[in-house]
Amino acid sequence: MRVITQNAVGDASVLEVAEVAVPVAGPGQVLVKVGAAGVNPVDTYIRGGGFPALGEPPFTLGWDIAGTVEHAGEGFAAGDAVYGLLDFPGTGGGYAEYAVVQASNLAKRPSWLTVEQAGATPVAALTAWQALVGRGGVSAGQRVLVHAAAGGVGHVAVQIAKARGAYVIGTASAAKHDFLRSLGVDEVIDYRHQDFTEIEPVDVVLDTIGGEYAERSAKVIKPGGVLVSVTPGNPGFDVDRASELGIRFELFLSVSASGTDLAALPQLRVHIDHVVPLAEVSKAHELVESGRTTGKVVLVP
């Protein structure tokens, strides 16, 4: 089968196609024929050496996958349409034509998701769900601010918050406002021309940017509210500063693979910005690194 590998860390040009044997599923595992694999910002950080989650090269990136079960077993039948997240960080391996996945990490693909959408969903949706619901405790009647609301995690997070009954505010460039409104966002802010710190106080902020955004976000959080950061870089904040301001700070960096959480998600509209052939993986990484995509980028065999 074909996989994407890299023998050094560096820019997107280090990614290359290789031929390897199809892996064999062990106890508690399922072999999935991959129909689509999501490309996430964390993939680009690992590729470039900024986050050495997989150790030294060579290795194969990729954690988001959707496809079909190749052989019956572990509660799945051959041909079942599934999606899931490979153990993170684990060993990667999603950028391939076949992947071995823990059965407990998989869920049946819901009818409202295409295979491409499903392949783009697990990291973004599980991050948003576990950060907003697990750490942030988002509930009905709360006001929630989501930064980079049209991005991969952001556009899923706003839908989860809405499904929980929250009033949702999202920051994005003006060109993406109609998209966010179509997802149910109640209030949109053009971060280039509006100061989000002037909004009415909120209960929860989901920060996908970090740096100075965190300190500015803290200014709009009600006493007892929470700032949840999912940025893998500099969060720009800490628990001591949160304590000074009478709020809570949650740094969420380790998404957990969970078929149970995937099955608990509300019906989501997952936007695919680009579908890229596996052999053109470098292009996919460049698109993600541009920071200008709306929704997700996926690879297809």
Secondary structure, DSSP 8 states (H G I E B T S, - for coil): -EEEEBSS-SSGGG-EEEE-------TTEEEEEEEEEEE-HHHHHHHHTSS-TT-SSSBB---EEEEEESS-BTTB-TT-EEEEE--TTTTB--SBSEEEEEGGGEEE--TTS-HHHHHHSHHHHHHHHIIIIIIT---TT-EEEETTTTSTTHHHHHHHHHHTT-EEEEEE-GGGHHHHHHTT-SEEEETTTS-GGGS--EEEEEESS-THHHHHHHTTEEEEEEEEE--SS-----HHHHHHHT-EEEE-------HHHHHH-------EEEEEEGGGHHHHHHHHHHT--SSEEEEE-
